[in-house]
Amino acid sequence: MTDTAFARRVKRRVSARIQEFFAVCPPGLRQACARELAGLDARIHDIQVVPGGVVFYARIMDACLANLWLGSPSRILMRLARFRATQFSTLEKKLSDIDWHLFLPAGTVPAIQVTTRTSRLYHSDAIADRCRPIVRAALNTGPRKETDSDQNIPSQTIMIRAENDRFDISLDMSGPPLFKRGIKTQVTPAPLRENLAFAILNAAGFTDQDVLMDPMCGSGTFAIEGAMIQARMPPGFHRRFAFEPWPGVSPAAFAHSRTQAAQQFSKVQSIFAFDVDPKAMRILSANLAGHEFLAPVQASQLDFFDLLPNRFTSRKGVVALNPPYGRRLENPGDTTAFYREITRKLAADFKGWRVGLIYPGKQFSHLNFLNLKPFPFFHGGLNLAAGIGTI
Ligand SMILES: C[S@@+](CC[C@H](N)C(=O)[O-])C[C@H]1O[C@@H](n2cnc3c(N)ncnc32)[C@H](O)[C@@H]1O
């Protein structure tokens, strides 16, 4: 096939078609993700909140924009096929029917991830073993391993999900999870995931016009997410995506989207980050130093209980707090006393500020002395909740 004929086929079968996508979301963030999709400056259709995430339909370049601009999902998958199979011969036939070479570049090393539930074909490794040679043959992949460390070899995750004998075959568009923004190089213990910080800031009503204080900042997740929101910078601006080498994706069009975004950036101002721990401040400084747009973030070592916000700003804004609790406190039994102190401090010195305060989820109602509205989520194997409201 000539290059032009191939390009025409890719256009007809892949890029000009409306495809199905699935934004994988952490529990608690599906509605936020659906709202983000609805507000995206792209042609997105039929947004549906479903278990585990949000389904939407779009052309591939619009789904690339969703990867670039969405702050809340963990990754975005593109559906390639859906079929029923109860025997390996059917599975192999259906997998062979997929035009892999129109979706993925030649030589791609497929990394197959399988999950199965209540299906006749239940053995994940056996399913992956049947899929791998089919994809490798379709893409003329040489004898290379998924773990090959050669950066020139594109590796691509293919997700196979079987439930009640129904198979969904998808490509991971994102690569590393979307909460990896490509900004933080170091973290303090118990860092918050960026998509959770993003969603909490949004729930607290933080906009690009607002002041933000992150008084227990650790490695600075709230401060950095807030700075990106203020800069009107796409959450994915500083990272790469798995879809970039796909034949159906135009590198020029995607580069143009990045350039267009960069032309709209505003200057970061009034973002404040504090931590009592000098080690956290060193880590935060290293994270901030890597990116010029973060230079205006004001960071100082300070105990939250000594923080008087009006010494730093005359405006009221959002205070986002991720305190240590349980075993991360010197005396693990002190969680209640610590939250009581935080409450007193907020009530005394942050009157009129909007708050996003993270709680150990099970203790939310017991510790919610400020009568905040719960925003439940799941993080690091734990049920947590952010309390959202105005002090
Ligand atoms: C759970 S960590 C925050 C993690 C942060 N959100 C991140 O993503 O990296 C809690 C932080 O609160 C800080 N901290 C604890 N007590 C504090 C206090 N009284 N004043 C300021 N910071 C405090 C700790 O040093 C620690 O860095």
The ligand as a Tripos MOL2 file, in Angstrom:
@<TRIPOS>MOLECULE
LIG
   27    29     1     0     0
SMALL
NO_CHARGES

@<TRIPOS>ATOM
      1 C1         -0.1690   14.5310   54.1180 C.3       1 LIG1
      2 S1          1.1550   15.6210   53.9910 S.3       1 LIG1
      3 C2          0.6990   16.7160   52.6880 C.3       1 LIG1
      4 C3          1.0120   16.1100   51.3470 C.3       1 LIG1
      5 C4          0.7950   17.0780   50.2260 C.3       1 LIG1
      6 N1         -0.6120   17.3660   49.9930 N.3       1 LIG1
      7 C5          1.4120   16.5190   48.9310 C.2       1 LIG1
      8 O1          0.6920   16.2410   47.9830 O.co2     1 LIG1
      9 O2          2.6230   16.3360   48.9000 O.co2     1 LIG1
     10 C6          0.9460   16.6250   55.3880 C.3       1 LIG1
     11 C7          1.9680   17.7460   55.5190 C.3       1 LIG1
     12 O3          1.5510   18.5870   56.5840 O.3       1 LIG1
     13 C8          2.7140   19.0940   57.1890 C.3       1 LIG1
     14 N2          2.3540   19.6130   58.5330 N.ar      1 LIG1
     15 C9          2.0110   18.9030   59.6310 C.ar      1 LIG1
     16 N3          1.7200   19.7310   60.6440 N.ar      1 LIG1
     17 C10         1.8830   20.9880   60.1800 C.ar      1 LIG1
     18 C11         1.7440   22.2790   60.7470 C.ar      1 LIG1
     19 N4          1.3900   22.4420   62.0440 N.pl3     1 LIG1
     20 N5          1.9780   23.3550   59.9720 N.ar      1 LIG1
     21 C12         2.3620   23.2230   58.6910 C.ar      1 LIG1
     22 N6          2.5440   22.0190   58.0940 N.ar      1 LIG1
     23 C13         2.2960   20.9110   58.8300 C.ar      1 LIG1
     24 C14         3.6630   17.9210   57.1990 C.3       1 LIG1
     25 O4          5.0020   18.3740   57.3490 O.3       1 LIG1
     26 C15         3.3790   17.2740   55.8460 C.3       1 LIG1
     27 O5          4.2830   17.7440   54.8710 O.3       1 LIG1
@<TRIPOS>BOND
     1     1     2 1
     2     2     3 1
     3     2    10 1
     4     3     4 1
     5     4     5 1
     6     5     6 1
     7     5     7 1
     8     7     8 2
     9     7     9 1
    10    10    11 1
    11    11    12 1
    12    11    26 1
    13    12    13 1
    14    13    14 1
    15    13    24 1
    16    14    15 ar
    17    14    23 ar
    18    15    16 ar
    19    16    17 ar
    20    17    18 ar
    21    17    23 ar
    22    18    19 1
    23    18    20 ar
    24    20    21 ar
    25    21    22 ar
    26    22    23 ar
    27    24    25 1
    28    24    26 1
    29    26    27 1
@<TRIPOS>SUBSTRUCTURE
     1 LIG1         1 GROUP 0 **** ****
